[in-house]
């Protein structure tokens, strides 16, 4: 089980990190004309896929182990859920592009913390 959770944390870290980079760079790339609104990178479908993957990874890495009593750190759970809330709510608040970057970074930090705790306990 720990091997599966470790892989979910690696995938979650990568997805959340890419989400944060994507959301941080997108306004600059669009305004500089480097990419256009027609690029697959700026499509709502791309964002939806990233949001779904992020939610799945948060669930399997934090929520499910918490419910089973196997989560190593409740701090990671709260950090991940707060980050996920920011990511999901970024369309509804002013300066959403800034909030989603913070959310993605928070989720990535939570995954890294969880991954390190799982591997530290195995050693």
Secondary structure as a PSIPRED ss2 file (coil, helix, strand):
# PSIPRED VFORMAT (PSIPRED V4.0)

   1 X C   1.000  0.000  0.000
   2 X H   0.000  1.000  0.000
   3 X H   0.000  1.000  0.000
   4 X H   0.000  1.000  0.000
   5 X H   0.000  1.000  0.000
   6 X H   0.000  1.000  0.000
   7 X H   0.000  1.000  0.000
   8 X H   0.000  1.000  0.000
   9 X H   0.000  1.000  0.000
  10 X H   0.000  1.000  0.000
  11 X H   0.000  1.000  0.000
  12 X H   0.000  1.000  0.000
  13 X H   0.000  1.000  0.000
  14 X H   0.000  1.000  0.000
  15 X H   0.000  1.000  0.000
  16 X H   0.000  1.000  0.000
  17 X H   0.000  1.000  0.000
  18 X H   0.000  1.000  0.000
  19 X H   0.000  1.000  0.000
  20 X H   0.000  1.000  0.000
  21 X H   0.000  1.000  0.000
  22 X H   0.000  1.000  0.000
  23 X H   0.000  1.000  0.000
  24 X H   0.000  1.000  0.000
  25 X H   0.000  1.000  0.000
  26 X H   0.000  1.000  0.000
  27 X H   0.000  1.000  0.000
  28 X H   0.000  1.000  0.000
  29 X H   0.000  1.000  0.000
  30 X H   0.000  1.000  0.000
  31 X H   0.000  1.000  0.000
  32 X H   0.000  1.000  0.000
  33 X C   1.000  0.000  0.000
  34 X C   1.000  0.000  0.000
  35 X C   1.000  0.000  0.000
  36 X C   1.000  0.000  0.000
  37 X C   1.000  0.000  0.000
  38 X C   1.000  0.000  0.000
  39 X C   1.000  0.000  0.000
  40 X H   0.000  1.000  0.000
  41 X H   0.000  1.000  0.000
  42 X H   0.000  1.000  0.000
  43 X C   1.000  0.000  0.000
  44 X H   0.000  1.000  0.000
  45 X H   0.000  1.000  0.000
  46 X H   0.000  1.000  0.000
  47 X H   0.000  1.000  0.000
  48 X H   0.000  1.000  0.000
  49 X H   0.000  1.000  0.000
  50 X H   0.000  1.000  0.000
  51 X H   0.000  1.000  0.000
  52 X H   0.000  1.000  0.000
  53 X H   0.000  1.000  0.000
  54 X H   0.000  1.000  0.000
  55 X H   0.000  1.000  0.000
  56 X H   0.000  1.000  0.000
  57 X H   0.000  1.000  0.000
  58 X H   0.000  1.000  0.000
  59 X H   0.000  1.000  0.000
  60 X H   0.000  1.000  0.000
  61 X H   0.000  1.000  0.000
  62 X H   0.000  1.000  0.000
  63 X H   0.000  1.000  0.000
  64 X H   0.000  1.000  0.000
  65 X H   0.000  1.000  0.000
  66 X H   0.000  1.000  0.000
  67 X H   0.000  1.000  0.000
  68 X H   0.000  1.000  0.000
  69 X C   1.000  0.000  0.000
  70 X C   1.000  0.000  0.000
  71 X C   1.000  0.000  0.000
  72 X C   1.000  0.000  0.000
  73 X C   1.000  0.000  0.000
  74 X H   0.000  1.000  0.000
  75 X H   0.000  1.000  0.000
  76 X H   0.000  1.000  0.000
  77 X H   0.000  1.000  0.000
  78 X H   0.000  1.000  0.000
  79 X H   0.000  1.000  0.000
  80 X H   0.000  1.000  0.000
  81 X H   0.000  1.000  0.000
  82 X H   0.000  1.000  0.000
  83 X H   0.000  1.000  0.000
  84 X H   0.000  1.000  0.000
  85 X H   0.000  1.000  0.000
  86 X H   0.000  1.000  0.000
  87 X H   0.000  1.000  0.000
  88 X H   0.000  1.000  0.000
  89 X H   0.000  1.000  0.000
  90 X H   0.000  1.000  0.000
  91 X H   0.000  1.000  0.000
  92 X H   0.000  1.000  0.000
  93 X C   1.000  0.000  0.000
  94 X C   1.000  0.000  0.000
  95 X C   1.000  0.000  0.000
  96 X H   0.000  1.000  0.000
  97 X H   0.000  1.000  0.000
  98 X H   0.000  1.000  0.000
  99 X H   0.000  1.000  0.000
 100 X H   0.000  1.000  0.000
 101 X H   0.000  1.000  0.000
 102 X H   0.000  1.000  0.000
 103 X H   0.000  1.000  0.000
 104 X H   0.000  1.000  0.000
 105 X H   0.000  1.000  0.000
 106 X H   0.000  1.000  0.000
 107 X H   0.000  1.000  0.000
 108 X H   0.000  1.000  0.000
 109 X H   0.000  1.000  0.000
 110 X H   0.000  1.000  0.000
 111 X H   0.000  1.000  0.000
 112 X H   0.000  1.000  0.000
 113 X H   0.000  1.000  0.000
 114 X H   0.000  1.000  0.000
 115 X H   0.000  1.000  0.000
 116 X H   0.000  1.000  0.000
 117 X H   0.000  1.000  0.000
 118 X H   0.000  1.000  0.000
 119 X H   0.000  1.000  0.000
 120 X H   0.000  1.000  0.000
 121 X H   0.000  1.000  0.000
 122 X H   0.000  1.000  0.000
 123 X C   1.000  0.000  0.000
